[in-house]
């Protein structure tokens, strides 16, 4: 049972309580500092601990604090280091530490999701579905000396994120500080993580012979859109396989040559009823899944690749995942990784809600309204219930944490957070030719409409 002092917040702002419970589990200082010791290659801890940097930056990512400096000022007496020391730590944050932070969060959250018995149904039974996609970090301010000499946008790096479907978690990231780097430059690192019975879903940027052969040789499967430059040889004619909601389906076999090796795959083609934004009238998807997985299912799997795009959108809209004041790439990538960890905490909360209210009710809940409640109430809750009151929750086992989360989830009223459904978009009203400096009186236009 939750202590009596927590009751008002459990009743009125349950998501704040669930958020804090999840964060206490994910950000135990001793575990974070141990992770830093095991992962860091050059950095070292001295006066400023890694756990302190994480706690400070998480307050920025969660929008509790507007800037890194404001977060520092509230903690200056505890940190006992200068603000420049904090910025120096962020500037030199090793990419391996940021990546390990995301992977460790998945390792911690996974058993709790299993404890609440809230895994999502597998898209393809017998396979662990992984969706991989890249995300360019947004342009930053020109605070670094070198950036003041150019008007061009300053790109602080790129992230490849791997989303595991059944757990609803981002389990791995692959990072590069070069904003111009291509996704393919990181594929060797991705291949090292492929395991038997994985199913990898990706867009055409990941369609290289080395990647496809590497997945197949690891006894894993792929569903990847064909790139136009991929060498291949058709084997037989394509055969109709019905249709989907977006167009007619066809299937044929392709032979992929790579040196002396050859790989035979299935190519699923969707002849679209309407062209894509890029003008494509057909979409070709390659897979080495067995024939028992129907062509329509393969096409649907590729369409569901947008799940990870939804995660990126959620992180961008509800969290401050790309503070534009962090110009140094390693600092910017660290902040984005913390946002992904926070999104894994949200996934844990959603799993607890599914266990109590069911998947359908949770799918109708707006993540925007949930994040709004947390932002509006979190600071007040932490004043009434300071950090010392939460220390006992750090020692909970996965089963104990699952019990507490479900207890709080029972106080959530899903109808309070239901999504607002908008009607179909109407075509834009034609406007007159643009005239610089022109203006109108709103009141006169309204009066004219009413006459």
C-alpha atoms as one frame of an Amber mdcrd trajectory, in Angstrom:
protein
   0.000   0.000   0.000   1.099   3.559  -0.736   1.747   5.718   2.376  -1.178
   7.902   3.506   0.669  11.131   2.632   0.612  10.098  -1.022  -3.176   9.627
  -1.121  -4.192  13.114  -2.414  -1.814  12.857  -5.354  -2.727   9.234  -6.070
  -6.371  10.319  -6.273  -6.023  13.650  -8.125  -2.821  13.270 -10.160  -2.078
   9.537 -10.453   0.203   9.981 -13.470   2.551  12.175 -11.449   2.878   9.446
  -8.836   3.375   6.728 -11.457   5.979   8.856 -13.242   7.960   9.365 -10.050
   7.758   5.665  -9.193   9.106   4.738 -12.616  11.892   7.321 -12.455  12.938
   6.231  -8.962  13.353   2.715 -10.338  15.230   3.761 -13.495  17.512   6.392
 -11.971  18.862   4.887  -8.805  22.089   6.877  -8.202  24.202   3.880  -7.244
  23.169   1.990 -10.388  23.838   5.005 -12.614  27.282   5.575 -11.128  28.107
   1.893 -11.520  26.964   2.048 -15.146  29.271   5.025 -15.666  32.247   3.209
 -14.125  31.694   0.152 -16.307  31.112   2.073 -19.566  33.277   5.203 -19.465
  36.557   4.980 -21.345  38.006   8.457 -20.809  35.712  10.365 -18.499  36.032
   9.989 -14.767  34.025  11.012 -11.739  35.510  13.537  -9.374  33.391  16.140
  -7.593  30.477  15.772 -10.038  28.835  12.332 -10.142  27.206  10.933 -13.257
  23.966  10.351 -11.321  23.874  14.064 -10.458  24.255  15.033 -14.119  21.448
  12.626 -15.075  19.130  14.013 -12.401  19.830  17.594 -13.468  19.344  16.912
 -17.177  16.218  14.822 -16.610  14.547  17.836 -15.006  15.208  19.715 -18.266
  14.042  16.865 -20.495  10.813  16.518 -18.494  10.283  20.313 -18.853  10.342
  20.745 -15.076  13.185  23.237 -15.649  13.321  25.447 -18.756  17.121  25.414
 -19.206  20.223  23.616 -18.035  21.404  26.732 -16.214  18.148  27.160 -14.278
  18.342  23.504 -13.266  21.919  24.049 -12.112  21.028  27.130 -10.032  18.483
  25.132  -8.016  21.112  22.485  -7.292  24.230  24.647  -6.925  24.517  24.146
  -3.154  24.272  20.355  -3.549  26.525  19.968  -6.588  29.394  22.085  -5.153
  30.833  22.636  -8.646  30.614  25.538 -11.062  28.067  25.741 -13.853  30.987
  25.525 -16.300  31.933  22.157 -14.804  28.435  20.884 -15.603  28.651  22.134
 -19.190  32.121  20.606 -19.568  30.778  17.252 -18.359  27.938  17.391 -20.872
  30.225  18.520 -23.690  32.455  15.472 -23.224  29.739  12.893 -22.487  30.846
   9.699 -24.226  28.454   8.247 -26.768  28.838   4.788 -25.275  27.506   6.047
 -21.937  24.434   7.605 -23.557  23.720   4.400 -25.489  24.233   2.249 -22.385
  21.737   4.395 -20.475  18.977   3.565 -22.965  19.837  -0.144 -23.076  19.936
  -0.333 -19.263  16.507   1.288 -18.977  15.044  -1.442 -21.203  16.748  -4.122
 -19.089  15.112  -2.675 -15.966  11.653  -1.989 -17.384  11.225  -5.292 -19.243
  10.836  -7.505 -16.130   8.302  -5.076 -14.612   6.180  -5.194 -17.788   6.305
  -8.980 -17.573   5.358  -8.777 -13.880   2.189  -6.812 -14.717   1.530  -9.280
 -17.569   1.103  -6.512 -20.127   3.253  -7.423 -23.111   1.685  -6.475 -26.414
   0.547  -9.330 -28.688   3.361 -10.391 -31.025   2.883  -9.242 -34.606   4.503
 -12.461 -35.876   4.440 -15.342 -33.366   7.856 -16.887 -32.890   9.779 -13.709
 -33.773  10.997 -10.754 -31.703   9.975  -7.755 -33.787  12.457  -4.878 -33.936
  11.782  -1.652 -35.827  14.806   0.496 -36.603  14.800   4.075 -37.823  16.991
   7.155 -37.754  16.357  10.600 -36.336  18.320  13.758 -37.144  18.538  16.072
 -34.144  17.185  19.557 -34.777  19.431  22.544 -35.435  20.911  24.226 -32.359
  21.738  27.800 -31.483  25.159  29.077 -32.576  26.743  29.287 -29.141  29.925
  27.489 -30.159  32.605  29.766 -31.591  32.865  27.919 -34.899  29.114  28.175
 -35.516  29.108  31.977 -35.316  30.822  32.156 -38.679  27.948  30.611 -40.673
  24.252  31.098 -41.329  23.796  27.370 -42.020  21.797  25.230 -39.579  23.985
  23.517 -36.981  23.202  19.778 -36.823  24.429  18.100 -33.607  24.195  14.454
 -34.650  21.999  11.509 -35.522  20.383   8.638 -33.640  19.434   5.159 -34.850
  16.840   3.784 -32.441  15.659   0.180 -32.144  12.091  -0.320 -30.927  11.014
  -3.735 -29.587   7.346  -4.231 -30.381   6.119  -6.625 -27.673   7.664  -4.602
 -24.849   6.859  -1.210 -26.427  10.404  -0.111 -25.511  13.360   1.496 -27.232
  15.963  -1.115 -26.378  19.071   0.138 -28.230  20.460   3.251 -29.856  23.396
   3.790 -32.202  24.820   7.296 -32.208  26.961   9.481 -34.419  27.933  13.087
 -33.637  28.249  13.917 -37.343  25.010  15.540 -38.472  25.842  14.709 -42.117
  26.483  11.006 -41.463  24.249   8.521 -43.257  22.258   5.826 -41.466  24.150
   3.160 -43.369  27.405   4.110 -41.672  26.053   2.590 -38.433  24.764  -0.675
 -39.884  27.855  -2.693 -38.907  27.115  -1.882 -35.258  23.466  -2.826 -35.757
  24.394  -6.176 -37.337  26.446  -7.069 -34.264  23.234  -6.928 -32.204  21.121
  -9.171 -34.484  20.090 -12.484 -32.927  18.324 -15.580 -34.225  14.531 -15.265
 -34.482  14.678 -11.475 -34.623  12.483  -9.755 -37.205  13.868  -6.417 -38.378
  11.556  -3.893 -40.024  13.066  -0.844 -41.715  12.774   1.662 -44.542  14.739
   1.534 -47.808  17.716   3.461 -46.395  18.617   0.216 -44.596  18.308  -1.908
 -47.737  21.917  -2.893 -48.445  23.223  -6.300 -49.459  25.505  -6.481 -46.445
  22.653  -5.751 -44.030  20.214  -8.185 -45.650  22.786 -10.990 -45.883  23.946
 -10.303 -42.322  20.429 -10.655 -40.933  19.793 -13.844 -42.912  23.098 -15.391
 -41.817  22.203 -14.690 -38.177  19.074 -16.887 -38.647  16.909 -13.793 -38.310
  14.303 -12.248 -40.642  13.699  -8.865 -42.225  10.899  -6.811 -43.755  12.647
  -3.936 -45.535  11.545  -1.740 -48.401  13.623  -2.295 -51.536  16.049   0.479
 -52.499  16.123   1.367 -56.178  19.890   0.745 -56.439  19.816  -2.752 -54.938
  21.097  -5.318 -57.481  18.646  -8.189 -57.953  17.341 -10.740 -60.478  13.629
 -11.642 -60.685  12.785 -15.346 -60.516   9.520 -15.852 -62.369   6.560 -13.539
 -62.779   4.885 -11.678 -59.996   1.581 -13.195 -58.929  -1.506 -11.404 -57.563
  -2.126 -11.792 -53.839  -5.348  -9.829 -53.366  -5.305  -6.261 -52.140  -4.837
  -4.101 -49.061  -6.589  -0.917 -48.030  -4.117   1.100 -50.130  -3.756  -0.956
 -53.306  -3.331  -4.279 -55.123  -0.870  -6.892 -53.838   1.635  -8.928 -55.846
   4.422 -11.334 -54.919   7.472 -12.752 -56.707  10.868 -14.145 -55.818  14.122
 -12.233 -56.224  17.712 -13.432 -56.200  20.177 -11.096 -54.514  23.862 -11.553
 -55.482  26.701 -10.521 -53.158  30.077 -11.731 -54.388  29.909 -15.497 -54.590
  26.873 -15.675 -52.330  23.219 -15.519 -53.332  20.066 -14.982 -51.307  16.538
 -15.718 -52.536  13.884 -13.475 -50.999  10.203 -12.690 -51.466   9.286  -9.325
 -52.935   5.847  -8.039 -51.960   4.610  -5.248 -54.225   1.775  -2.869 -53.395
   0.440  -1.077 -56.488  -0.968   2.010 -54.809  -4.397   3.456 -55.509  -2.929
   6.910 -54.812   0.730   7.941 -55.288   2.849   8.709 -52.253   4.074  12.220
 -51.440   7.252  11.360 -53.352   5.210  10.346 -56.413   5.785   6.575 -56.014
   3.018   4.425 -57.495   4.427   1.108 -56.254   6.106   0.011 -53.042   8.365
  -3.059 -53.055   9.052  -4.794 -49.738  11.677  -7.527 -49.391  11.414 -10.293
 -46.818  12.873 -13.699 -46.013   9.922 -14.665 -43.814   8.506 -18.113 -44.652
   5.539 -18.368 -47.017   3.182 -19.091 -44.113   3.374 -15.333 -43.432   1.020
 -14.072 -46.140   1.873 -11.217 -48.488  -0.859  -9.058 -46.938   0.695  -9.601
 -43.504   4.142  -8.580 -44.788   2.691  -5.401 -46.276   0.944  -4.656 -42.989
   4.176  -5.240 -41.049   5.949  -2.670 -43.178   3.102  -0.191 -42.719   3.392
  -0.609 -38.953   6.977   0.617 -39.209   5.480   4.030 -38.436   5.146   2.907
 -34.821   8.675   4.119 -34.134   7.921   7.394 -35.914   5.085   7.786 -33.433
   7.536   7.282 -30.582   9.827   9.980 -31.991   6.835  12.305 -32.379   5.704
  11.621 -28.808   9.175  12.332 -27.441   9.401  15.566 -29.427   5.947  16.855
 -28.479   5.825  15.938 -24.780   9.488  16.226 -23.743  12.325  18.679 -24.306
  14.386  16.039 -26.089  16.423  18.461 -28.220  17.381  21.533 -26.133  18.592
  23.923 -28.825  21.099  25.508 -26.455  23.162  22.300 -26.369  25.339  22.862
 -29.430  27.995  20.275 -28.636  26.940  16.990 -30.298  27.679  14.705 -27.358
  25.596  16.862 -25.014  22.695  16.997 -27.486  22.776  13.224 -28.037  22.877
  12.631 -24.274  19.732  14.737 -23.821  17.930  12.828 -26.589  18.892   9.491
 -25.024  17.518  10.662 -21.670  14.264  11.488 -23.449  14.153   7.938 -24.836
  14.693   6.602 -21.307  11.802   8.783 -20.134   9.687   7.377 -22.984  10.504
   3.875 -21.714   9.238   4.968 -18.305   6.024   6.114 -20.022   5.807   2.700
 -21.722   5.977   1.094 -18.266   3.140   3.334 -17.077   1.052   2.439 -20.142
   1.701  -1.265 -19.503   0.402  -0.849 -15.934  -2.691   0.884 -17.293  -3.270
  -1.933 -19.806  -3.110  -4.457 -16.978  -5.852  -2.578 -15.085  -8.058  -0.906
 -17.722  -7.371  -2.948 -20.876  -5.544  -2.112 -24.085  -8.516  -0.478 -25.838
  -9.049   2.120 -23.088  -5.333   2.931 -22.963  -5.122   3.384 -26.743  -7.846
   6.039 -26.495  -5.925   8.043 -23.879  -4.126  11.171 -25.063  -0.436  11.285
 -24.276  -0.629  15.063 -24.499  -3.124  15.300 -21.610  -1.081  12.836 -19.571
   2.095  14.895 -20.082   0.162  18.080 -19.282  -0.937  16.685 -15.934   2.618
  15.727 -15.058   4.014  19.161 -15.994   1.305  21.041 -14.091   1.450  19.028
 -10.865   4.926  17.502 -10.638   6.695  20.475  -9.010   3.966  20.924  -6.404
   4.000  17.210  -5.636   7.757  17.268  -5.085   7.364  20.217  -2.688   4.757
  18.328  -0.679   6.581  15.005  -1.020  10.315  15.794  -1.264  12.829  13.350
  -2.686  13.536  11.795   0.724   9.961  10.480   0.870  10.557   8.436  -2.290
  13.824   6.748  -1.319  12.101   3.584  -0.131  10.752   2.900  -3.621  14.274
   2.512  -5.031  14.682  -0.870  -3.391  11.531  -2.451  -4.806  11.786  -5.661
  -6.806  10.127  -5.916 -10.212   7.085  -7.649  -8.670   6.787  -5.072  -5.881
   7.058  -2.137  -8.294   4.448  -3.758 -10.538   2.088  -4.049  -7.543   2.489
  -0.361  -6.646   2.015   0.791 -10.236  -1.195  -1.207 -10.639  -2.463   0.116
  -7.312  -2.051   3.710  -8.509  -3.359   2.862 -12.000  -6.699   1.846 -10.492
  -7.233   5.499  -9.566  -6.871   6.644 -13.186 -10.147   7.564 -14.874  -9.482
   6.963 -18.580 -12.310   9.258 -19.700 -10.454  12.263 -18.263  -7.615  11.705
 -20.740  -9.565  10.598 -23.815  -8.222  11.818 -27.158 -10.049  14.635 -28.899
 -11.137  13.371 -32.317 -11.194  15.999 -35.033 -13.335  15.749 -38.123 -12.018
  15.363 -41.665  -9.863  18.194 -42.934 -11.589  20.687 -45.168  -9.881  22.073
 -48.268  -8.146  25.396 -47.692 -10.172  28.483 -48.565  -8.701  30.301 -51.602
  -6.912  33.530 -50.690  -6.060  36.614 -52.665  -2.538  37.334 -53.802  -0.120
  38.013 -50.941   0.716  41.685 -50.398   3.584  42.572 -48.074   2.447  44.811
 -45.227  -1.266  44.415 -45.920  -3.771  44.151 -43.091  -7.491  43.841 -42.460
  -9.892  44.622 -39.625 -11.169  41.390 -38.115 -14.276  43.119 -36.756 -15.250
  44.499 -40.175 -14.863  41.057 -41.767 -17.130  39.515 -39.110 -19.738  42.249
 -39.587 -19.666  41.688 -43.336 -20.275  37.963 -42.803 -23.280  38.678 -40.564
 -24.985  41.052 -43.007
